Every structure is written in C-alpha cells, then in structure tokens.
Amino acid sequence: MEHLELFFKSIFIDNMVFATFLGMCSYLAVSKKVSTAIGLGAAVIFVMAITVPLNWLLDTYLLQDGALAWLGEEYAQYDLSFLSFIMFIATIATMVQLVEIVVEKFSPSLYNSLGIFLPLIAVNCAILGGSLFMQSREIPTLGLALNYGISSGIGWFLAILAIAAIREKIRYSNVPAPLRGLGITFIITGLMAIGFMSFGGMLTGGDEEKKEDKTAVVKTEAQVQELANNSKVIK
C-alpha cells in the first residue's frame, strides 16, 4: 500500500512540473512535437530511475551524519552532508552521458531532434529535485527510493507529453497574436496545474473518513459512559 500511495502521489499530486514547476526549460523547449517529447520524457524516466536509488545509497551509507559508522566507530562522527550537491550532480551527469551515448547509437534522428537539451538533462532541476526531495523527505528504503524515482519521472513524462499534444493541436487554432508561442503555453500549463491540484483529494479522503469514524466512536463511548453514570445515580 505504501508503494502504491507513493507512486500515485508522485505522479499526480507532487508532479514535478505542475506542483513544483521544476524542469520548465526542457518542458517548454522540447514540447513542440509529441515524438520529441516522448523521447526526452523516456530519457528523464530512465535517468531518475537510476539516479534516485543511487543517490539514496550515497546519502544513507556515505553522506549523512554518522553514515560512515559501518567503517568503524572512529568514522561515526564524520558528517559529509555538505557534499550532497556535488555527489548527486556527479551521479546524474554520469547517467546522462550513458543515455546520450545510447540514443546517439540507436536513434540518431531522435538525438538530432533533441539537440542540446539531451545533455542538458544533467542540469535539469527536475532530475536533481528528485534526489533532493528523496533526501529531504527521508524515504526509508531503497525500494521506495526506486519507486519515487520512476514515478516522478513518469509524472514529468506525462506533463511534457500532454503539453506537446496540446501545442500540436493549437498550432492550427486561431490564437490571438500576443499569446502565440510561449504565452498560450504558459496559460495552458497554469490551467493544467490547477487541474492536477484536484488530485490532492485522492489520498486524503480515506484519512478524513477514518477521523470521522474515530470521532463517532469516541462520542458513542462517551454517551454510553454518561448513560452508565446516570443509571448508577438513579439506583
């Protein structure tokens, strides 16, 4: 249940684009065609699926305060958390280089259409944000970190795929001249972000029902206790 909740929450509620507006440069620049959006989105999913678990391992066994205790008691006092940004970015850059080599080898057309934005995944704030959110939210296990990396990547993929499909359609629409291009794209993105906010009730409705049930049980118990006390007084 915990994995399923994290999966849907990362895609719909804490979406990298619509909730935190991370990775907007690539989102706006490579969303003119669905084909290029799919290629970049798949690359982002792959990079996040690899880097978030790797950075979880680095953070857990190397960077946190006292993480080096496994080397011996004399190392338990060391705190290497100040190296988080450097280590996370190094991991991301390595994976992006691997993706770039694979795409160039097997899909030269996609490599040429993505252009400079494929290597720029290394400095995509959505990729780094996934690792930093993983660290700040203190995700407890490697499995959940892998889940979070994949689901966050899928959320970014859905966002860029949706805006690319819309931009292909509005290309033939009568958009007012001042709003053509990025203007209408920003407006549509804002409206989509408002729509995604409605998913916030997906995982809270059950909690509210449980709270109401607990409140009802407490009230019922209080009423029973009050009746018992009254009966004793009458006796």
HELIX and SHEET records of a PDB file:
HELIX    1   1 GLU A    2  PHE A    8  1                                   7    
HELIX    2   2 LYS A    9  ILE A   13  3                                   5    
HELIX    3   3 MET A   24  ALA A   29  1                                   6    
HELIX    4   4 VAL A   34  LEU A   58  1                                  25    
HELIX    5   5 ASP A   59  LEU A   63  3                                   5    
HELIX    6   6 ALA A   67  LEU A   71  5                                   5    
HELIX    7   7 GLU A   73  TYR A   75  5                                   3    
HELIX    8   8 SER A   81  LEU A   83  5                                   3    
HELIX    9   9 SER A   84  PHE A  106  1                                  23    
HELIX   10  10 PRO A  108  LEU A  114  1                                   7    
HELIX   11  11 GLY A  115  PHE A  117  5                                   3    
HELIX   12  12 PRO A  119  VAL A  123  5                                   5    
HELIX   13  13 CYS A  125  SER A  136  1                                  12    
HELIX   14  14 LEU A  142  ILE A  170  1                                  29    
HELIX   15  15 ALA A  177  LEU A  179  5                                   3    
HELIX   16  16 LEU A  182  MET A  197  1                                  16    
HELIX   17  17 SER A  198  GLY A  201  5                                   4    
HELIX   18  18 GLY A  205  ILE A  234  1                                  30    
END                                                                             
